[in-house]
């Protein structure tokens, strides 16, 4: 009797599960905007709060600095850009493809005390570090 799930089958199932999670994450993070084309992928971010500022770190390995835009719109910090296909221009047979490419977008709600005029961003070694200062309270 043949086993129903071989080692290869488990690897395929794991790949399918990861792919379905990526699709669901894209759908949930895109905001269900009718008419708007959803991004091809959404970068992972870490967000932390310090006494005087918020820090956002986005993982953008392989994205060129000139292909990244950081801006505020309404009460959101937005990151957009594009990661190009790293494979050669020759016809290739893909055995595995997990690195997402194409357009990306990430919208992060800004806290009420964010000072949008003082936002700074630095990109190095595939990490985009954004500092959002807090407005000083007059009390």
C-alpha positions as a Markdown table, in Angstrom:
| # | Residue | x | y | z |
|---|---|---|---|---|
| 1 | Unk | 0.0 | 0.0 | 0.0 |
| 2 | Unk | 1.3 | 3.5 | -1.0 |
| 3 | Unk | 1.6 | 6.1 | 1.8 |
| 4 | Unk | -0.9 | 8.9 | 1.3 |
| 5 | Unk | 1.5 | 11.7 | 2.3 |
| 6 | Unk | 5.1 | 11.2 | 1.4 |
| 7 | Unk | 8.0 | 13.5 | 2.4 |
| 8 | Unk | 7.6 | 15.3 | -0.9 |
| 9 | Unk | 3.9 | 15.7 | -0.2 |
| 10 | Unk | 4.6 | 17.3 | 3.2 |
| 11 | Unk | 7.0 | 19.7 | 1.6 |
| 12 | Unk | 4.4 | 20.6 | -1.1 |
| 13 | Unk | 1.7 | 21.0 | 1.6 |
| 14 | Unk | 4.0 | 23.3 | 3.6 |
| 15 | Unk | 4.7 | 25.4 | 0.5 |
| 16 | Unk | 1.0 | 25.6 | -0.3 |
| 17 | Unk | 0.2 | 26.6 | 3.3 |
| 18 | Unk | 2.8 | 29.4 | 3.2 |
| 19 | Unk | 1.5 | 30.6 | -0.2 |
| 20 | Unk | -2.1 | 30.7 | 1.1 |
| 21 | Unk | -1.0 | 32.6 | 4.2 |
| 22 | Unk | 0.8 | 35.2 | 1.9 |
| 23 | Unk | -2.4 | 35.6 | -0.1 |
| 24 | Unk | -4.5 | 36.0 | 3.0 |
| 25 | Unk | -2.1 | 38.5 | 4.5 |
| 26 | Unk | -2.1 | 40.5 | 1.2 |
| 27 | Unk | -5.8 | 40.6 | 1.2 |
| 28 | Unk | -6.1 | 41.6 | 4.8 |
| 29 | Unk | -3.4 | 44.3 | 4.6 |
| 30 | Unk | -4.7 | 45.8 | 1.3 |
| 31 | Unk | -7.8 | 47.1 | 3.0 |
| 32 | Unk | -10.4 | 45.7 | 0.5 |
| 33 | Unk | -10.3 | 48.9 | -1.5 |
| 34 | Unk | -12.7 | 48.5 | -4.5 |
| 35 | Unk | -11.2 | 49.5 | -7.8 |
| 36 | Unk | -7.7 | 49.9 | -6.3 |
| 37 | Unk | -5.2 | 47.3 | -7.5 |
| 38 | Unk | -3.8 | 45.6 | -4.4 |
| 39 | Unk | 0.0 | 45.5 | -4.0 |
| 40 | Unk | 1.9 | 42.5 | -5.1 |
| 41 | Unk | 3.4 | 42.0 | -1.6 |
| 42 | Unk | 3.4 | 43.7 | 1.8 |
| 43 | Unk | 6.7 | 44.2 | 3.7 |
| 44 | Unk | 7.1 | 43.0 | 7.3 |
| 45 | Unk | 7.4 | 45.8 | 9.8 |
| 46 | Unk | 8.4 | 46.1 | 13.5 |
| 47 | Unk | 6.9 | 49.1 | 15.3 |
| 48 | Unk | 8.0 | 50.2 | 18.8 |
| 49 | Unk | 7.4 | 53.2 | 21.1 |
| 50 | Unk | 10.1 | 55.1 | 23.0 |
| 51 | Unk | 9.7 | 58.0 | 25.4 |
| 52 | Unk | 10.1 | 60.6 | 22.7 |
| 53 | Unk | 9.3 | 58.8 | 19.4 |
| 54 | Unk | 7.9 | 55.8 | 17.5 |
| 55 | Unk | 10.2 | 53.7 | 15.4 |
| 56 | Unk | 9.1 | 51.7 | 12.4 |
| 57 | Unk | 11.5 | 49.2 | 10.8 |
| 58 | Unk | 10.5 | 47.7 | 7.4 |
| 59 | Unk | 12.3 | 44.7 | 5.9 |
| 60 | Unk | 12.9 | 45.6 | 2.2 |
| 61 | Unk | 15.9 | 43.4 | 1.2 |
| 62 | Unk | 16.7 | 43.7 | -2.5 |
| 63 | Unk | 14.8 | 47.0 | -2.9 |
| 64 | Unk | 16.8 | 49.9 | -4.3 |
| 65 | Unk | 16.7 | 53.1 | -2.3 |
| 66 | Unk | 15.3 | 55.0 | -5.3 |
| 67 | Unk | 12.4 | 52.6 | -5.6 |
| 68 | Unk | 11.1 | 53.4 | -2.1 |
| 69 | Unk | 8.6 | 56.2 | -1.2 |
| 70 | Unk | 7.7 | 57.2 | 2.4 |
| 71 | Unk | 4.9 | 59.7 | 2.9 |
| 72 | Unk | 2.0 | 60.6 | 5.2 |
| 73 | Unk | -1.6 | 60.7 | 4.1 |
| 74 | Unk | -4.4 | 61.6 | 6.5 |
| 75 | Unk | -3.5 | 59.7 | 9.7 |
| 76 | Unk | -1.3 | 57.1 | 8.0 |
| 77 | Unk | 2.4 | 56.6 | 7.3 |
| 78 | Unk | 2.7 | 55.0 | 3.9 |
| 79 | Unk | 5.5 | 53.0 | 2.4 |
| 80 | Unk | 5.4 | 52.1 | -1.3 |
| 81 | Unk | 7.8 | 51.0 | -3.9 |
| 82 | Unk | 8.9 | 48.1 | -6.1 |
| 83 | Unk | 11.2 | 45.1 | -5.8 |
| 84 | Unk | 12.5 | 43.9 | -9.2 |
| 85 | Unk | 12.7 | 40.3 | -10.2 |
| 86 | Unk | 16.2 | 39.2 | -9.2 |
| 87 | Unk | 16.3 | 36.3 | -11.7 |
| 88 | Unk | 18.1 | 36.7 | -15.1 |
| 89 | Unk | 16.3 | 37.8 | -18.2 |
| 90 | Unk | 16.8 | 34.4 | -19.8 |
| 91 | Unk | 14.1 | 31.8 | -19.8 |
| 92 | Unk | 14.4 | 29.8 | -16.6 |
| 93 | Unk | 12.7 | 26.8 | -15.0 |
| 94 | Unk | 11.8 | 27.8 | -11.5 |
| 95 | Unk | 12.1 | 25.1 | -8.8 |
| 96 | Unk | 11.1 | 27.2 | -5.9 |
| 97 | Unk | 10.1 | 30.9 | -5.6 |
| 98 | Unk | 9.5 | 32.4 | -2.2 |
| 99 | Unk | 10.9 | 35.9 | -2.5 |
| 100 | Unk | 8.1 | 38.2 | -3.4 |
| 101 | Unk | 8.6 | 40.9 | -6.1 |
| 102 | Unk | 6.7 | 43.6 | -7.8 |
| 103 | Unk | 4.9 | 46.6 | -6.2 |
| 104 | Unk | 4.5 | 46.8 | -2.4 |
| 105 | Unk | 2.6 | 49.0 | -0.1 |
| 106 | Unk | 2.2 | 49.2 | 3.7 |
| 107 | Unk | 0.0 | 51.7 | 5.5 |
| 108 | Unk | 0.5 | 52.2 | 9.2 |
| 109 | Unk | -1.9 | 54.3 | 11.3 |
| 110 | Unk | -0.2 | 57.1 | 13.1 |
| 111 | Unk | -0.9 | 57.8 | 16.8 |
| 112 | Unk | -2.6 | 61.1 | 17.7 |
| 113 | Unk | 0.6 | 62.5 | 19.3 |
| 114 | Unk | 2.8 | 61.8 | 16.1 |
| 115 | Unk | 4.7 | 64.9 | 14.8 |
| 116 | Unk | 4.4 | 64.2 | 11.1 |
| 117 | Unk | 6.6 | 67.2 | 10.2 |
| 118 | Unk | 9.6 | 65.7 | 12.0 |
| 119 | Unk | 9.5 | 62.2 | 10.4 |
| 120 | Unk | 12.9 | 60.9 | 9.2 |
| 121 | Unk | 13.8 | 57.8 | 7.3 |
| 122 | Unk | 17.1 | 55.9 | 6.8 |
| 123 | Unk | 17.7 | 52.9 | 4.5 |
| 124 | Unk | 20.6 | 50.6 | 5.1 |
| 125 | Unk | 21.3 | 46.9 | 4.6 |
| 126 | Unk | 17.8 | 46.1 | 3.4 |
| 127 | Unk | 16.1 | 47.8 | 6.5 |
| 128 | Unk | 14.1 | 51.0 | 6.2 |
| 129 | Unk | 14.2 | 52.7 | 9.7 |
| 130 | Unk | 11.6 | 55.5 | 10.2 |
| 131 | Unk | 11.5 | 57.7 | 13.2 |
| 132 | Unk | 8.2 | 59.4 | 14.1 |
| 133 | Unk | 8.8 | 62.0 | 16.9 |
| 134 | Unk | 6.1 | 62.6 | 19.4 |
| 135 | Unk | 4.6 | 66.1 | 19.7 |
| 136 | Unk | 5.6 | 67.7 | 23.0 |
| 137 | Unk | 2.8 | 68.2 | 25.4 |
| 138 | Unk | 2.5 | 71.7 | 26.8 |
| 139 | Unk | 1.5 | 70.5 | 30.3 |
